[in-house]
Amino acid sequence: MRTTINVSNELMNALIERTKAHTKTQAIETAIREFLGKKAIEDLISLSGKIDIDQDWRKDEEAELNEYKNHR
């Protein structure tokens, strides 16, 4: 997707240097991917202690597989 943005030369040069990108597009795409990855990790961390995971999931999975086999 083509997008026009205004970024200061100082900021763009720092981004290119930091990302070791060969083009401005590559630098911006790298920065966006890194940002989104960081936010995804933050979202997962924020769920800590909020999700109850059944520790005996193997037994439940086996029961589901057996039920599936019996209905075939």
PDB file of N, H, CA, C and O in Angstrom:
ATOM      1  N   MET A   1       0.845  -1.160   0.000  1.00  0.00           N
ATOM      2  CA  MET A   1       0.000   0.000   0.000  1.00  0.00           C
ATOM      3  C   MET A   1       0.897   1.232   0.000  1.00  0.00           C
ATOM      4  O   MET A   1       1.831   1.338   0.796  1.00  0.00           O
ATOM      5  N   ARG A   2       0.612   2.122  -0.867  1.00  0.00           N
ATOM      6  H   ARG A   2      -0.146   2.036  -1.514  1.00  0.00           H
ATOM      7  CA  ARG A   2       1.385   3.350  -0.943  1.00  0.00           C
ATOM      8  C   ARG A   2       0.777   4.365   0.022  1.00  0.00           C
ATOM      9  O   ARG A   2      -0.428   4.615   0.003  1.00  0.00           O
ATOM     10  N   THR A   3       1.631   4.944   0.863  1.00  0.00           N
ATOM     11  H   THR A   3       2.610   4.742   0.878  1.00  0.00           H
ATOM     12  CA  THR A   3       1.199   5.938   1.847  1.00  0.00           C
ATOM     13  C   THR A   3       2.227   7.059   1.889  1.00  0.00           C
ATOM     14  O   THR A   3       3.432   6.807   1.862  1.00  0.00           O
ATOM     15  N   THR A   4       1.754   8.278   1.955  1.00  0.00           N
ATOM     16  H   THR A   4       0.776   8.482   1.976  1.00  0.00           H
ATOM     17  CA  THR A   4       2.648   9.423   2.071  1.00  0.00           C
ATOM     18  C   THR A   4       2.651   9.879   3.516  1.00  0.00           C
ATOM     19  O   THR A   4       1.597  10.140   4.097  1.00  0.00           O
ATOM     20  N   ILE A   5       3.844   9.975   4.098  1.00  0.00           N
ATOM     21  H   ILE A   5       4.700   9.763   3.626  1.00  0.00           H
ATOM     22  CA  ILE A   5       3.973  10.458   5.473  1.00  0.00           C
ATOM     23  C   ILE A   5       5.107  11.476   5.540  1.00  0.00           C
ATOM     24  O   ILE A   5       6.025  11.461   4.721  1.00  0.00           O
ATOM     25  N   ASN A   6       5.025  12.348   6.520  1.00  0.00           N
ATOM     26  H   ASN A   6       4.279  12.361   7.186  1.00  0.00           H
ATOM     27  CA  ASN A   6       6.092  13.320   6.750  1.00  0.00           C
ATOM     28  C   ASN A   6       6.851  12.910   8.007  1.00  0.00           C
ATOM     29  O   ASN A   6       6.299  12.883   9.107  1.00  0.00           O
ATOM     30  N   VAL A   7       8.119  12.596   7.817  1.00  0.00           N
ATOM     31  H   VAL A   7       8.567  12.618   6.923  1.00  0.00           H
ATOM     32  CA  VAL A   7       8.985  12.198   8.927  1.00  0.00           C
ATOM     33  C   VAL A   7      10.227  13.071   8.846  1.00  0.00           C
ATOM     34  O   VAL A   7      10.782  13.283   7.769  1.00  0.00           O
ATOM     35  N   SER A   8      10.648  13.565   9.979  1.00  0.00           N
ATOM     36  H   SER A   8      10.197  13.392  10.855  1.00  0.00           H
ATOM     37  CA  SER A   8      11.842  14.421   9.973  1.00  0.00           C
ATOM     38  C   SER A   8      13.051  13.629   9.467  1.00  0.00           C
ATOM     39  O   SER A   8      13.155  12.423   9.689  1.00  0.00           O
ATOM     40  N   ASN A   9      13.947  14.319   8.795  1.00  0.00           N
ATOM     41  H   ASN A   9      13.862  15.299   8.615  1.00  0.00           H
ATOM     42  CA  ASN A   9      15.158  13.675   8.286  1.00  0.00           C
ATOM     43  C   ASN A   9      15.967  13.054   9.414  1.00  0.00           C
ATOM     44  O   ASN A   9      16.522  11.965   9.263  1.00  0.00           O
ATOM     45  N   GLU A  10      16.033  13.744  10.537  1.00  0.00           N
ATOM     46  H   GLU A  10      15.582  14.629  10.659  1.00  0.00           H
ATOM     47  CA  GLU A  10      16.788  13.242  11.685  1.00  0.00           C
ATOM     48  C   GLU A  10      16.224  11.904  12.172  1.00  0.00           C
ATOM     49  O   GLU A  10      16.965  10.954  12.423  1.00  0.00           O
ATOM     50  N   LEU A  11      14.902  11.853  12.299  1.00  0.00           N
ATOM     51  H   LEU A  11      14.299  12.625  12.096  1.00  0.00           H
ATOM     52  CA  LEU A  11      14.253  10.631  12.776  1.00  0.00           C
ATOM     53  C   LEU A  11      14.409   9.498  11.761  1.00  0.00           C
ATOM     54  O   LEU A  11      14.703   8.362  12.135  1.00  0.00           O
ATOM     55  N   MET A  12      14.214   9.804  10.499  1.00  0.00           N
ATOM     56  H   MET A  12      13.975  10.727  10.196  1.00  0.00           H
ATOM     57  CA  MET A  12      14.337   8.768   9.466  1.00  0.00           C
ATOM     58  C   MET A  12      15.765   8.242   9.381  1.00  0.00           C
ATOM     59  O   MET A  12      15.975   7.034   9.264  1.00  0.00           O
ATOM     60  N   ASN A  13      16.746   9.137   9.440  1.00  0.00           N
ATOM     61  H   ASN A  13      16.575  10.117   9.535  1.00  0.00           H
ATOM     62  CA  ASN A  13      18.142   8.696   9.395  1.00  0.00           C
ATOM     63  C   ASN A  13      18.487   7.828  10.597  1.00  0.00           C
ATOM     64  O   ASN A  13      19.207   6.838  10.463  1.00  0.00           O
ATOM     65  N   ALA A  14      17.979   8.192  11.769  1.00  0.00           N
ATOM     66  H   ALA A  14      17.394   8.996  11.878  1.00  0.00           H
ATOM     67  CA  ALA A  14      18.220   7.387  12.968  1.00  0.00           C
ATOM     68  C   ALA A  14      17.565   6.006  12.820  1.00  0.00           C
ATOM     69  O   ALA A  14      18.145   4.996  13.218  1.00  0.00           O
ATOM     70  N   LEU A  15      16.365   5.968  12.251  1.00  0.00           N
ATOM     71  H   LEU A  15      15.894   6.788  11.928  1.00  0.00           H
ATOM     72  CA  LEU A  15      15.664   4.697  12.057  1.00  0.00           C
ATOM     73  C   LEU A  15      16.411   3.808  11.077  1.00  0.00           C
ATOM     74  O   LEU A  15      16.579   2.613  11.322  1.00  0.00           O
ATOM     75  N   ILE A  16      16.854   4.377   9.984  1.00  0.00           N
ATOM     76  H   ILE A  16      16.718   5.347   9.785  1.00  0.00           H
ATOM     77  CA  ILE A  16      17.605   3.598   8.986  1.00  0.00           C
ATOM     78  C   ILE A  16      18.895   3.059   9.601  1.00  0.00           C
ATOM     79  O   ILE A  16      19.260   1.904   9.384  1.00  0.00           O
ATOM     80  N   GLU A  17      19.568   3.893  10.355  1.00  0.00           N
ATOM     81  H   GLU A  17      19.271   4.832  10.531  1.00  0.00           H
ATOM     82  CA  GLU A  17      20.817   3.457  10.993  1.00  0.00           C
ATOM     83  C   GLU A  17      20.556   2.343  12.002  1.00  0.00           C
ATOM     84  O   GLU A  17      21.276   1.345  12.042  1.00  0.00           O
ATOM     85  N   ARG A  18      19.527   2.526  12.808  1.00  0.00           N
ATOM     86  H   ARG A  18      18.943   3.337  12.775  1.00  0.00           H
ATOM     87  CA  ARG A  18      19.211   1.559  13.869  1.00  0.00           C
ATOM     88  C   ARG A  18      18.754   0.214  13.310  1.00  0.00           C
ATOM     89  O   ARG A  18      19.124  -0.840  13.827  1.00  0.00           O
ATOM     90  N   THR A  19      17.943   0.259  12.243  1.00  0.00           N
ATOM     91  H   THR A  19      17.643   1.115  11.822  1.00  0.00           H
ATOM     92  CA  THR A  19      17.410  -0.979  11.670  1.00  0.00           C
ATOM     93  C   THR A  19      18.355  -1.615  10.661  1.00  0.00           C
ATOM     94  O   THR A  19      18.165  -2.764  10.261  1.00  0.00           O
ATOM     95  N   LYS A  20      19.370  -0.868  10.253  1.00  0.00           N
ATOM     96  H   LYS A  20      19.525   0.065  10.577  1.00  0.00           H
ATOM     97  CA  LYS A  20      20.318  -1.328   9.237  1.00  0.00           C
ATOM     98  C   LYS A  20      19.603  -1.623   7.912  1.00  0.00           C
ATOM     99  O   LYS A  20      20.023  -2.486   7.142  1.00  0.00           O
ATOM    100  N   ALA A  21      18.522  -0.890   7.670  1.00  0.00           N
ATOM    101  H   ALA A  21      18.181  -0.188   8.295  1.00  0.00           H
ATOM    102  CA  ALA A  21      17.727  -1.068   6.457  1.00  0.00           C
ATOM    103  C   ALA A  21      18.419  -0.438   5.260  1.00  0.00           C
ATOM    104  O   ALA A  21      19.225   0.481   5.403  1.00  0.00           O
ATOM    105  N   HIS A  22      18.095  -0.942   4.088  1.00  0.00           N
ATOM    106  H   HIS A  22      17.440  -1.689   3.972  1.00  0.00           H
ATOM    107  CA  HIS A  22      18.669  -0.402   2.860  1.00  0.00           C
ATOM    108  C   HIS A  22      17.785   0.680   2.248  1.00  0.00           C
ATOM    109  O   HIS A  22      18.242   1.491   1.443  1.00  0.00           O
ATOM    110  N   THR A  23      16.512   0.680   2.643  1.00  0.00           N
ATOM    111  H   THR A  23      16.141   0.021   3.298  1.00  0.00           H
ATOM    112  CA  THR A  23      15.581   1.680   2.105  1.00  0.00           C
ATOM    113  C   THR A  23      14.730   2.242   3.237  1.00  0.00           C
ATOM    114  O   THR A  23      14.651   1.663   4.320  1.00  0.00           O
ATOM    115  N   LYS A  24      14.096   3.377   2.967  1.00  0.00           N
ATOM    116  H   LYS A  24      14.160   3.847   2.086  1.00  0.00           H
ATOM    117  CA  LYS A  24      13.187   3.975   3.947  1.00  0.00           C
ATOM    118  C   LYS A  24      12.002   3.054   4.195  1.00  0.00           C
ATOM    119  O   LYS A  24      11.564   2.881   5.333  1.00  0.00           O
ATOM    120  N   THR A  25      11.488   2.466   3.124  1.00  0.00           N
ATOM    121  H   THR A  25      11.844   2.606   2.200  1.00  0.00           H
ATOM    122  CA  THR A  25      10.356   1.540   3.256  1.00  0.00           C
ATOM    123  C   THR A  25      10.709   0.364   4.151  1.00  0.00           C
ATOM    124  O   THR A  25       9.940  -0.011   5.036  1.00  0.00           O
ATOM    125  N   GLN A  26      11.857  -0.204   3.915  1.00  0.00           N
ATOM    126  H   GLN A  26      12.482   0.100   3.195  1.00  0.00           H
ATOM    127  CA  GLN A  26      12.302  -1.346   4.719  1.00  0.00           C
ATOM    128  C   GLN A  26      12.454  -0.935   6.184  1.00  0.00           C
ATOM    129  O   GLN A  26      12.084  -1.697   7.077  1.00  0.00           O
ATOM    130  N   ALA A  27      12.984   0.242   6.437  1.00  0.00           N
ATOM    131  H   ALA A  27      13.284   0.861   5.712  1.00  0.00           H
ATOM    132  CA  ALA A  27      13.168   0.726   7.806  1.00  0.00           C
ATOM    133  C   ALA A  27      11.827   0.902   8.506  1.00  0.00           C
ATOM    134  O   ALA A  27      11.665   0.503   9.659  1.00  0.00           O
ATOM    135  N   ILE A  28      10.873   1.496   7.812  1.00  0.00           N
ATOM    136  H   ILE A  28      11.005   1.820   6.875  1.00  0.00           H
ATOM    137  CA  ILE A  28       9.556   1.733   8.413  1.00  0.00           C
ATOM    138  C   ILE A  28       8.832   0.417   8.646  1.00  0.00           C
ATOM    139  O   ILE A  28       8.217   0.234   9.696  1.00  0.00           O
ATOM    140  N   GLU A  29       8.891  -0.508   7.682  1.00  0.00           N
ATOM    141  H   GLU A  29       9.390  -0.359   6.828  1.00  0.00           H
ATOM    142  CA  GLU A  29       8.247  -1.808   7.861  1.00  0.00           C
ATOM    143  C   GLU A  29       8.856  -2.557   9.041  1.00  0.00           C
ATOM    144  O   GLU A  29       8.133  -3.184   9.816  1.00  0.00           O
ATOM    145  N   THR A  30      10.166  -2.499   9.182  1.00  0.00           N
ATOM    146  H   THR A  30      10.753  -1.989   8.553  1.00  0.00           H
ATOM    147  CA  THR A  30      10.832  -3.145  10.315  1.00  0.00           C
ATOM    148  C   THR A  30      10.365  -2.538  11.629  1.00  0.00           C
ATOM    149  O   THR A  30      10.067  -3.256  12.583  1.00  0.00           O
ATOM    150  N   ALA A  31      10.304  -1.214  11.674  1.00  0.00           N
ATOM    151  H   ALA A  31      10.546  -0.630  10.900  1.00  0.00           H
ATOM    152  CA  ALA A  31       9.867  -0.526  12.896  1.00  0.00           C
ATOM    153  C   ALA A  31       8.427  -0.889  13.250  1.00  0.00           C
ATOM    154  O   ALA A  31       8.109  -1.107  14.419  1.00  0.00           O
ATOM    155  N   ILE A  32       7.569  -0.953  12.255  1.00  0.00           N
ATOM    156  H   ILE A  32       7.827  -0.776  11.305  1.00  0.00           H
ATOM    157  CA  ILE A  32       6.168  -1.296  12.505  1.00  0.00           C
ATOM    158  C   ILE A  32       6.059  -2.735  13.016  1.00  0.00           C
ATOM    159  O   ILE A  32       5.341  -2.995  13.981  1.00  0.00           O
ATOM    160  N   ARG A  33       6.767  -3.666  12.376  1.00  0.00           N
ATOM    161  H   ARG A  33       7.351  -3.454  11.592  1.00  0.00           H
ATOM    162  CA  ARG A  33       6.741  -5.068  12.835  1.00  0.00           C
ATOM    163  C   ARG A  33       7.233  -5.185  14.279  1.00  0.00           C
ATOM    164  O   ARG A  33       6.627  -5.885  15.091  1.00  0.00           O
ATOM    165  N   GLU A  34       8.324  -4.503  14.591  1.00  0.00           N
ATOM    166  H   GLU A  34       8.817  -3.935  13.932  1.00  0.00           H
ATOM    167  CA  GLU A  34       8.866  -4.543  15.949  1.00  0.00           C
ATOM    168  C   GLU A  34       7.866  -3.976  16.956  1.00  0.00           C
ATOM    169  O   GLU A  34       7.676  -4.540  18.033  1.00  0.00           O
ATOM    170  N   PHE A  35       7.235  -2.872  16.606  1.00  0.00           N
ATOM    171  H   PHE A  35       7.390  -2.414  15.730  1.00  0.00           H
ATOM    172  CA  PHE A  35       6.256  -2.239  17.484  1.00  0.00           C
ATOM    173  C   PHE A  35       5.075  -3.176  17.728  1.00  0.00           C
ATOM    174  O   PHE A  35       4.658  -3.374  18.869  1.00  0.00           O
ATOM    175  N   LEU A  36       4.538  -3.752  16.649  1.00  0.00           N
ATOM    176  H   LEU A  36       4.877  -3.591  15.722  1.00  0.00           H
ATOM    177  CA  LEU A  36       3.397  -4.647  16.790  1.00  0.00           C
ATOM    178  C   LEU A  36       3.755  -5.897  17.594  1.00  0.00           C
ATOM    179  O   LEU A  36       2.951  -6.375  18.394  1.00  0.00           O
ATOM    180  N   GLY A  37       4.950  -6.418  17.382  1.00  0.00           N
ATOM    181  H   GLY A  37       5.603  -6.030  16.731  1.00  0.00           H
ATOM    182  CA  GLY A  37       5.402  -7.571  18.159  1.00  0.00           C
ATOM    183  C   GLY A  37       5.517  -7.241  19.637  1.00  0.00           C
ATOM    184  O   GLY A  37       5.115  -8.029  20.492  1.00  0.00           O
ATOM    185  N   LYS A  38       6.064  -6.082  19.929  1.00  0.00           N
ATOM    186  H   LYS A  38       6.390  -5.441  19.235  1.00  0.00           H
ATOM    187  CA  LYS A  38       6.199  -5.642  21.324  1.00  0.00           C
ATOM    188  C   LYS A  38       4.827  -5.497  21.973  1.00  0.00           C
ATOM    189  O   LYS A  38       4.631  -5.922  23.111  1.00  0.00           O
ATOM    190  N   LYS A  39       3.879  -4.900  21.255  1.00  0.00           N
ATOM    191  H   LYS A  39       4.038  -4.555  20.330  1.00  0.00           H
ATOM    192  CA  LYS A  39       2.530  -4.719  21.796  1.00  0.00           C
ATOM    193  C   LYS A  39       1.842  -6.061  22.012  1.00  0.00           C
ATOM    194  O   LYS A  39       1.111  -6.223  22.989  1.00  0.00           O
ATOM    195  N   ALA A  40       2.061  -7.024  21.121  1.00  0.00           N
ATOM    196  H   ALA A  40       2.655  -6.892  20.328  1.00  0.00           H
ATOM    197  CA  ALA A  40       1.472  -8.356  21.285  1.00  0.00           C
ATOM    198  C   ALA A  40       2.011  -9.029  22.546  1.00  0.00           C
ATOM    199  O   ALA A  40       1.261  -9.670  23.283  1.00  0.00           O
ATOM    200  N   ILE A  41       3.302  -8.882  22.786  1.00  0.00           N
ATOM    201  H   ILE A  41       3.911  -8.362  22.187  1.00  0.00           H
ATOM    202  CA  ILE A  41       3.903  -9.450  24.001  1.00  0.00           C
ATOM    203  C   ILE A  41       3.342  -8.765  25.236  1.00  0.00           C
ATOM    204  O   ILE A  41       3.039  -9.425  26.230  1.00  0.00           O
ATOM    205  N   GLU A  42       3.202  -7.449  25.180  1.00  0.00           N
ATOM    206  H   GLU A  42       3.447  -6.913  24.373  1.00  0.00           H
ATOM    207  CA  GLU A  42       2.623  -6.712  26.309  1.00  0.00           C
ATOM    208  C   GLU A  42       1.195  -7.182  26.588  1.00  0.00           C
ATOM    209  O   GLU A  42       0.798  -7.321  27.745  1.00  0.00           O
ATOM    210  N   ASP A  43       0.428  -7.424  25.528  1.00  0.00           N
ATOM    211  H   ASP A  43       0.751  -7.311  24.589  1.00  0.00           H
ATOM    212  CA  ASP A  43      -0.942  -7.910  25.697  1.00  0.00           C
ATOM    213  C   ASP A  43      -0.958  -9.278  26.382  1.00  0.00           C
ATOM    214  O   ASP A  43      -1.775  -9.523  27.270  1.00  0.00           O
ATOM    215  N   LEU A  44      -0.048 -10.169  25.963  1.00  0.00           N
ATOM    216  H   LEU A  44       0.616  -9.970  25.242  1.00  0.00           H
ATOM    217  CA  LEU A  44       0.021 -11.491  26.585  1.00  0.00           C
ATOM    218  C   LEU A  44       0.426 -11.390  28.058  1.00  0.00           C
ATOM    219  O   LEU A  44      -0.130 -12.082  28.911  1.00  0.00           O
ATOM    220  N   ILE A  45       1.387 -10.534  28.345  1.00  0.00           N
ATOM    221  H   ILE A  45       1.840  -9.972  27.652  1.00  0.00           H
ATOM    222  CA  ILE A  45       1.833 -10.353  29.725  1.00  0.00           C
ATOM    223  C   ILE A  45       0.702  -9.813  30.583  1.00  0.00           C
ATOM    224  O   ILE A  45       0.575 -10.188  31.749  1.00  0.00           O
ATOM    225  N   SER A  46      -0.121  -8.936  30.021  1.00  0.00           N
ATOM    226  H   SER A  46      -0.018  -8.631  29.074  1.00  0.00           H
ATOM    227  CA  SER A  46      -1.223  -8.358  30.790  1.00  0.00           C
ATOM    228  C   SER A  46      -2.275  -9.404  31.160  1.00  0.00           C
ATOM    229  O   SER A  46      -3.076  -9.183  32.068  1.00  0.00           O
ATOM    230  N   LEU A  47      -2.275 -10.539  30.462  1.00  0.00           N
ATOM    231  H   LEU A  47      -1.624 -10.719  29.725  1.00  0.00           H
ATOM    232  CA  LEU A  47      -3.226 -11.613  30.771  1.00  0.00           C
ATOM    233  C   LEU A  47      -2.752 -12.499  31.915  1.00  0.00           C
ATOM    234  O   LEU A  47      -3.498 -13.352  32.397  1.00  0.00           O
ATOM    235  N   SER A  48      -1.515 -12.299  32.348  1.00  0.00           N
ATOM    236  H   SER A  48      -0.909 -11.606  31.956  1.00  0.00           H
ATOM    237  CA  SER A  48      -0.954 -13.124  33.414  1.00  0.00           C
ATOM    238  C   SER A  48      -1.864 -13.112  34.636  1.00  0.00           C
ATOM    239  O   SER A  48      -2.206 -12.053  35.162  1.00  0.00           O
ATOM    240  N   GLY A  49      -2.247 -14.297  35.074  1.00  0.00           N
ATOM    241  H   GLY A  49      -1.969 -15.157  34.646  1.00  0.00           H
ATOM    242  CA  GLY A  49      -3.092 -14.439  36.251  1.00  0.00           C
ATOM    243  C   GLY A  49      -4.571 -14.272  35.974  1.00  0.00           C
ATOM    244  O   GLY A  49      -5.385 -14.420  36.885  1.00  0.00           O
ATOM    245  N   LYS A  50      -4.939 -13.968  34.735  1.00  0.00           N
ATOM    246  H   LYS A  50      -4.277 -13.848  33.995  1.00  0.00           H
ATOM    247  CA  LYS A  50      -6.344 -13.747  34.401  1.00  0.00           C
ATOM    248  C   LYS A  50      -6.975 -14.947  33.702  1.00  0.00           C
ATOM    249  O   LYS A  50      -8.197 -15.018  33.569  1.00  0.00           O
ATOM    250  N   ILE A  51      -6.154 -15.883  33.259  1.00  0.00           N
ATOM    251  H   ILE A  51      -5.161 -15.826  33.367  1.00  0.00           H
ATOM    252  CA  ILE A  51      -6.654 -17.044  32.539  1.00  0.00           C
ATOM    253  C   ILE A  51      -6.369 -18.280  33.373  1.00  0.00           C
ATOM    254  O   ILE A  51      -5.244 -18.501  33.821  1.00  0.00           O
ATOM    255  N   ASP A  52      -7.406 -19.082  33.574  1.00  0.00           N
ATOM    256  H   ASP A  52      -8.320 -18.902  33.210  1.00  0.00           H
ATOM    257  CA  ASP A  52      -7.261 -20.328  34.327  1.00  0.00           C
ATOM    258  C   ASP A  52      -7.092 -21.461  33.330  1.00  0.00           C
ATOM    259  O   ASP A  52      -8.023 -21.779  32.590  1.00  0.00           O
ATOM    260  N   ILE A  53      -5.936 -22.063  33.301  1.00  0.00           N
ATOM    261  H   ILE A  53      -5.179 -21.804  33.902  1.00  0.00           H
ATOM    262  CA  ILE A  53      -5.654 -23.149  32.375  1.00  0.00           C
ATOM    263  C   ILE A  53      -5.794 -24.462  33.117  1.00  0.00           C
ATOM    264  O   ILE A  53      -5.194 -24.674  34.170  1.00  0.00           O
ATOM    265  N   ASP A  54      -6.604 -25.340  32.540  1.00  0.00           N
ATOM    266  H   ASP A  54      -7.092 -25.168  31.684  1.00  0.00           H
ATOM    267  CA  ASP A  54      -6.819 -26.660  33.135  1.00  0.00           C
ATOM    268  C   ASP A  54      -5.515 -27.450  33.024  1.00  0.00           C
ATOM    269  O   ASP A  54      -5.015 -27.680  31.923  1.00  0.00           O
ATOM    270  N   GLN A  55      -4.979 -27.854  34.146  1.00  0.00           N
ATOM    271  H   GLN A  55      -5.386 -27.667  35.040  1.00  0.00           H
ATOM    272  CA  GLN A  55      -3.705 -28.568  34.160  1.00  0.00           C
ATOM    273  C   GLN A  55      -3.842 -29.997  33.643  1.00  0.00           C
ATOM    274  O   GLN A  55      -2.841 -30.631  33.311  1.00  0.00           O
ATOM    275  N   ASP A  56      -5.074 -30.512  33.573  1.00  0.00           N
ATOM    276  H   ASP A  56      -5.887 -29.997  33.843  1.00  0.00           H
ATOM    277  CA  ASP A  56      -5.292 -31.880  33.112  1.00  0.00           C
ATOM    278  C   ASP A  56      -5.891 -31.869  31.705  1.00  0.00           C
ATOM    279  O   ASP A  56      -6.838 -32.604  31.425  1.00  0.00           O
ATOM    280  N   TRP A  57      -5.344 -31.047  30.835  1.00  0.00           N
ATOM    281  H   TRP A  57      -4.575 -30.450  31.063  1.00  0.00           H
ATOM    282  CA  TRP A  57      -5.870 -30.890  29.490  1.00  0.00           C
ATOM    283  C   TRP A  57      -5.707 -32.141  28.646  1.00  0.00           C
ATOM    284  O   TRP A  57      -6.487 -32.367  27.721  1.00  0.00           O
ATOM    285  N   ARG A  58      -4.706 -32.958  28.949  1.00  0.00           N
ATOM    286  H   ARG A  58      -4.072 -32.775  29.700  1.00  0.00           H
ATOM    287  CA  ARG A  58      -4.489 -34.177  28.155  1.00  0.00           C
ATOM    288  C   ARG A  58      -5.675 -35.133  28.290  1.00  0.00           C
ATOM    289  O   ARG A  58      -6.101 -35.745  27.310  1.00  0.00           O
ATOM    290  N   LYS A  59      -6.198 -35.256  29.497  1.00  0.00           N
ATOM    291  H   LYS A  59      -5.851 -34.759  30.293  1.00  0.00           H
ATOM    292  CA  LYS A  59      -7.350 -36.122  29.731  1.00  0.00           C
ATOM    293  C   LYS A  59      -8.559 -35.613  28.943  1.00  0.00           C
ATOM    294  O   LYS A  59      -9.279 -36.404  28.333  1.00  0.00           O
ATOM    295  N   ASP A  60      -8.780 -34.313  28.952  1.00  0.00           N
ATOM    296  H   ASP A  60      -8.196 -33.671  29.447  1.00  0.00           H
ATOM    297  CA  ASP A  60      -9.897 -33.734  28.204  1.00  0.00           C
ATOM    298  C   ASP A  60      -9.702 -33.929  26.701  1.00  0.00           C
ATOM    299  O   ASP A  60     -10.658 -34.230  25.986  1.00  0.00           O
ATOM    300  N   GLU A  61      -8.480 -33.761  26.225  1.00  0.00           N
ATOM    301  H   GLU A  61      -7.703 -33.517  26.807  1.00  0.00           H
ATOM    302  CA  GLU A  61      -8.200 -33.933  24.807  1.00  0.00           C
ATOM    303  C   GLU A  61      -8.439 -35.382  24.387  1.00  0.00           C
ATOM    304  O   GLU A  61      -9.011 -35.639  23.327  1.00  0.00           O
ATOM    305  N   GLU A  62      -8.005 -36.317  25.212  1.00  0.00           N
ATOM    306  H   GLU A  62      -7.541 -36.108  26.073  1.00  0.00           H
ATOM    307  CA  GLU A  62      -8.214 -37.731  24.918  1.00  0.00           C
ATOM    308  C   GLU A  62      -9.707 -38.059  24.859  1.00  0.00           C
ATOM    309  O   GLU A  62     -10.139 -38.811  23.986  1.00  0.00           O
ATOM    310  N   ALA A  63     -10.492 -37.506  25.776  1.00  0.00           N
ATOM    311  H   ALA A  63     -10.141 -36.895  26.486  1.00  0.00           H
ATOM    312  CA  ALA A  63     -11.939 -37.730  25.786  1.00  0.00           C
ATOM    313  C   ALA A  63     -12.576 -37.171  24.520  1.00  0.00           C
ATOM    314  O   ALA A  63     -13.456 -37.803  23.936  1.00  0.00           O
ATOM    315  N   GLU A  64     -12.141 -35.994  24.094  1.00  0.00           N
ATOM    316  H   GLU A  64     -11.426 -35.480  24.569  1.00  0.00           H
ATOM    317  CA  GLU A  64     -12.670 -35.403  22.867  1.00  0.00           C
ATOM    318  C   GLU A  64     -12.322 -36.250  21.651  1.00  0.00           C
ATOM    319  O   GLU A  64     -13.161 -36.443  20.771  1.00  0.00           O
ATOM    320  N   LEU A  65     -11.083 -36.763  21.592  1.00  0.00           N
ATOM    321  H   LEU A  65     -10.401 -36.606  22.307  1.00  0.00           H
ATOM    322  CA  LEU A  65     -10.681 -37.600  20.475  1.00  0.00           C
ATOM    323  C   LEU A  65     -11.480 -38.895  20.448  1.00  0.00           C
ATOM    324  O   LEU A  65     -11.901 -39.340  19.380  1.00  0.00           O
ATOM    325  N   ASN A  66     -11.690 -39.496  21.596  1.00  0.00           N
ATOM    326  H   ASN A  66     -11.347 -39.134  22.464  1.00  0.00           H
ATOM    327  CA  ASN A  66     -12.489 -40.725  21.670  1.00  0.00           C
ATOM    328  C   ASN A  66     -13.921 -40.478  21.224  1.00  0.00           C
ATOM    329  O   ASN A  66     -14.503 -41.292  20.507  1.00  0.00           O
ATOM    330  N   GLU A  67     -14.479 -39.370  21.642  1.00  0.00           N
ATOM    331  H   GLU A  67     -14.006 -38.709  22.225  1.00  0.00           H
ATOM    332  CA  GLU A  67     -15.838 -39.017  21.241  1.00  0.00           C
ATOM    333  C   GLU A  67     -15.911 -38.827  19.721  1.00  0.00           C
ATOM    334  O   GLU A  67     -16.868 -39.266  19.082  1.00  0.00           O
ATOM    335  N   TYR A  68     -14.917 -38.185  19.159  1.00  0.00           N
ATOM    336  H   TYR A  68     -14.140 -37.829  19.678  1.00  0.00           H
ATOM    337  CA  TYR A  68     -14.865 -37.964  17.714  1.00  0.00           C
ATOM    338  C   TYR A  68     -14.801 -39.301  16.979  1.00  0.00           C
ATOM    339  O   TYR A  68     -15.512 -39.507  15.996  1.00  0.00           O
ATOM    340  N   LYS A  69     -13.938 -40.219  17.462  1.00  0.00           N
ATOM    341  H   LYS A  69     -13.360 -40.052  18.261  1.00  0.00           H
ATOM    342  CA  LYS A  69     -13.787 -41.523  16.839  1.00  0.00           C
ATOM    343  C   LYS A  69     -15.089 -42.317  16.907  1.00  0.00           C
ATOM    344  O   LYS A  69     -15.420 -43.032  15.962  1.00  0.00           O
ATOM    345  N   ASN A  70     -15.830 -42.205  18.002  1.00  0.00           N
ATOM    346  H   ASN A  70     -15.561 -41.623  18.770  1.00  0.00           H
ATOM    347  CA  ASN A  70     -17.065 -42.955  18.176  1.00  0.00           C
ATOM    348  C   ASN A  70     -18.182 -42.430  17.285  1.00  0.00           C
ATOM    349  O   ASN A  70     -19.126 -43.163  16.990  1.00  0.00           O
ATOM    350  N   HIS A  71     -18.095 -41.197  16.859  1.00  0.00           N
ATOM    351  H   HIS A  71     -17.328 -40.601  17.099  1.00  0.00           H
ATOM    352  CA  HIS A  71     -19.152 -40.604  16.023  1.00  0.00           C
ATOM    353  C   HIS A  71     -18.860 -40.740  14.534  1.00  0.00           C
ATOM    354  O   HIS A  71     -19.671 -40.309  13.714  1.00  0.00           O
ATOM    355  N   ARG A  72     -17.742 -41.317  14.168  1.00  0.00           N
ATOM    356  H   ARG A  72     -17.083 -41.667  14.834  1.00  0.00           H
ATOM    357  CA  ARG A  72     -17.376 -41.458  12.746  1.00  0.00           C
ATOM    358  C   ARG A  72     -17.985 -42.648  12.119  1.00  0.00           C
ATOM    359  O   ARG A  72     -17.771 -42.899  10.933  1.00  0.00           O
TER     360      ARG A  72
END
